[in-house]
Amino acid sequence: MRRLAVFTVAFTAAFMVLATSANAALTRPKLSFIKSGGATIGWSSTGGSSPADPYPNTQSIRINAPAGGGASAYTYGASEALVDIRGRALSAIDHLGFDSKGYLGNGAPRISLGTHSSNDGDHTYFLSAFYCHTGDIGGGWRTSDFIHDTSCVVFRDTNPTPLTWAQAVAIADANSETVVANPNDWFLIQDESPATVNVDRLSVEHWMWVSSGFSGRVNCNTGNCV
């Protein structure tokens, strides 16, 4: 998992350089994208929408990463505040997952989640779809529900020992870890390449993204989030 940690640091550095001022007066959080090595990322109708998406649309996040390339989605500023995952203990996180179609590698697509402990500093949890997914739910799509699927495992830092979410929560809570607020808390990452993958129903705490635009941002109070 060491290579995954290095990539997260690289994306964090890029985020600090490229992030602009927070969007004012937002009521629904907007995703931001970052890419390197010739990769592309964005909402597209190519590949379609997950059959589990209850909101009529034909879009999903499509990532194409040529050899040596990678891409990520994240939130910052006012959007990050609306997601409201910062400062939470892992035991207080309600939604964290996505549907994906296409590439499925050992470490990506994944969510990387950063925490901080006053006891021993920063930690990163790697939530890879490879270790957490259903079978085919239709059209090659699968669901990765890291919070509620008890068959899933995650990884902490560079430790190769797999953990259930409950075990990760126990470790984090015992260590007084909370989701780090700065420079960022979470990333959806595709850093294995060459690869093409589509992601839909990306769910992080209070919000789920299903398509581009304002209407594609769904509050998880609807009960339809991963």
Buried (B, 14 or more C-beta within 10 A) or exposed (E): BEEBBEBBEBBBEBBEEEBEEEBEEBEBBBBBBBBBEBBBBBBBEEBBBBBBBEBEBEBBBBBBBBEEBBBBBBBBBBBBBBBBBBEBBBEEBBBBBBBBBBBBBEBBBBBBBBBBBEEEEEBBBBBBBBBBBBEEBEEBBBBBBBBEBEEBBBBBBEEEEEBBBEBBBBBBBEBEBBBBBEEBBBBBBBBBBEBBBBBBBBBBBBBBBBBBEEEBBBBBEEEBBB
